[in-house]
């Protein structure tokens, strides 16, 4: 997971950034601001998303950690 976990996020980020570029070209009055906001949102999601996803997997016991240890191991 640590080695290849990031690879699933690349296609989503690329599509979102590509669409934001299309919006920026189609709507010059607000497109640049929209593009900047979109890129910032993608950057935050790329950093925080995997951490929260791993936390959620641990808490639900899907990784063999978290849920079993948070209940005293029983």
C-alpha positions as CSV (number, residue, x, y, z in Angstrom):
1,X,0.0,0.0,0.0
2,X,2.8,2.5,0.9
3,X,4.6,1.9,-2.3
4,X,1.7,2.1,-4.8
5,X,-1.1,3.8,-2.9
6,X,-0.6,7.1,-4.5
7,X,-1.0,5.7,-8.1
8,X,-4.8,5.5,-7.8
9,X,-5.1,9.2,-7.3
10,X,-3.2,10.3,-10.4
11,X,-6.0,9.8,-12.9
12,X,-8.6,11.7,-10.7
13,X,-6.3,14.7,-10.3
14,X,-5.4,14.8,-13.9
15,X,-9.0,14.7,-15.1
16,X,-10.0,17.5,-12.6
17,X,-7.1,19.7,-13.6
18,X,-7.8,19.2,-17.3
19,X,-11.5,20.1,-16.8
20,X,-10.5,23.2,-14.9
21,X,-8.3,24.3,-17.8
22,X,-11.2,23.9,-20.1
23,X,-13.4,26.0,-17.9
24,X,-10.7,28.7,-17.6
25,X,-10.5,28.9,-21.4
26,X,-14.3,28.9,-21.9
27,X,-15.1,31.5,-19.3
28,X,-12.3,34.1,-19.3
29,X,-14.0,36.4,-16.7
30,X,-13.9,33.9,-13.8
31,X,-12.1,31.0,-15.3
32,X,-8.6,31.7,-13.9
33,X,-9.9,32.0,-10.4
34,X,-11.9,28.8,-10.8
35,X,-8.8,27.1,-12.1
36,X,-6.7,28.3,-9.2
37,X,-9.3,27.2,-6.7
38,X,-9.6,23.8,-8.4
39,X,-5.8,23.2,-8.4
40,X,-5.6,24.2,-4.7
41,X,-8.5,21.8,-3.8
42,X,-6.8,19.0,-5.7
43,X,-3.5,19.6,-3.9
44,X,-5.2,19.5,-0.5
45,X,-7.1,16.4,-1.4
46,X,-3.9,14.7,-2.6
47,X,-2.2,15.4,0.7
48,X,-5.0,14.8,3.2
49,X,-7.1,12.2,1.3
50,X,-4.8,9.2,1.6
51,X,-4.2,9.9,5.3
52,X,-7.9,10.1,6.1
53,X,-8.5,7.0,4.0
54,X,-5.9,5.0,5.9
55,X,-7.3,6.2,9.2
56,X,-10.8,5.1,8.2
57,X,-9.5,1.7,7.1
58,X,-7.7,1.3,10.4
59,X,-10.7,2.3,12.4
60,X,-13.0,-0.1,10.6
61,X,-10.6,-3.0,11.0
62,X,-10.0,-3.4,7.3
63,X,-6.2,-3.3,7.7
64,X,-6.0,-5.6,10.8
65,X,-5.3,-2.5,12.9
66,X,-7.3,0.0,14.8
67,X,-10.7,-1.5,15.6
68,X,-9.2,-4.7,17.2
69,X,-6.7,-2.6,19.3
70,X,-9.1,0.2,20.2
71,X,-11.4,-2.3,22.0
72,X,-8.7,-3.8,24.1
73,X,-7.8,-6.5,21.6
74,X,-10.9,-8.5,22.2
